Amino acid sequence: MSKFGELIESRVPVLLDFYADWNEQSTSMHAVLRDVAAALGDKGKVIKIDVEKNKELSRVLRIKGLPTLMIYVKGEMVWRQSGEQDANTLIGILNGYV
C-alpha cells in the first residue's frame, strides 16, 4: 500500500486502470490507454493495476466493475468511472487537471 501512495502523490495527473486479463472490457482498454499515454506525454501518467495481483488494494478501493478507471491529482482522487471509455474522453478529462 505504501507504493500506491507513492504512485498517486505525483505532480502530474495519474490515470489508474484497474483491470484483469480475464475481463474482455479490460483487455480492450489496453490500446486506448496506450493512446492516452502517448497523447499526454510527460503531462500525465497512465498506470495499469492488475486486480488479481493487488487484491488488498482492490478491496480497499472497492473495485467492483472492470475496468475501473481513476484519476488522482496530488494524492487526491478527482474522478472515477467503471467501464470502457474512449481515448478522446480520457484525454479531455486528464487535460482538465494538467
N, C-alpha and C positions, 0 to 999 in steps of 0.2 A: 504493500500500500504506500510506502514511502516513495517508491519510484513513481507512482501515479501522481503524487504531489509535485514531484519534480517536472513531470510531463506538462501539467496544466499551469504551472507557475511561469509560463513563457511571456515574453513581452509582446509577442505576436499572437493572433488568434490561433487556437488549436482545434481542429475538427477531429473528433474521435469517432471511429466507426466500430461499433461492437458487432461482430459477425461470427458465423460458424460455417465451416466448409461444407457441412451437410445441408445448409439452407440455401435454396436456389436464389432467392432475392438477395441474400448476402453476397453470393459469388458474382451475380450480375452487376453489383455495385463496384467491383474492383476496377473495371475500366473507367467508370465515371470518376472514381476517386483519383485515379492517375491523371485524368484530365484536369481535375480541380487542383491537384498539387502542382501540375505544370503551369497552370494559369496564375496561381498565387506566387510561385517562385519563393523568394525569401520573405514575403509579406505575411506568410502564414505557414502552418504545419498541418499535415494530414497524417493521422496515426491510426492504424488498424489494431484492434484488440480482439483476440480470439476468446470467446466466452468459455470455451471448453478448457482453455489453459489458464483462465483467470476467473474461476468460479466465485471466489470470495468477493472480488471487486464487482462482478456482475450482480451478485446478490445484494451487496451494499447499495449499489446504484439502481437497484430494482429494474434490471433489464429483463423485460418480458418478451417483447416482439423483436424480430430480427429482420433486417438490420436496424439497430438503434444508433442514431447519429446525435452527437452533442458538440456544441461549441463552447469552449472555455476561453475567457479573456482574463489574464492576470489572476488565475486561480478560481475564478467565479464562473459557474455555468450560466450562459446567457441565452442558450437556445437548445431545444431537444425535440427530436422527431423520430418516430418509428416508421419504418417502411422505406421503399425506394424513393430516391429523389434524383432529379436530373442535374447535370453538371452546372448549367447556367443558373439554376435556382440557388445551388450551394455557393457558387462563386459570388453571386449577388448578395447573399446573406453575409458571407465572410467579408466582402468588401465594405460592408457597413460597420465592421469592427476594426478595420485596418487603420 
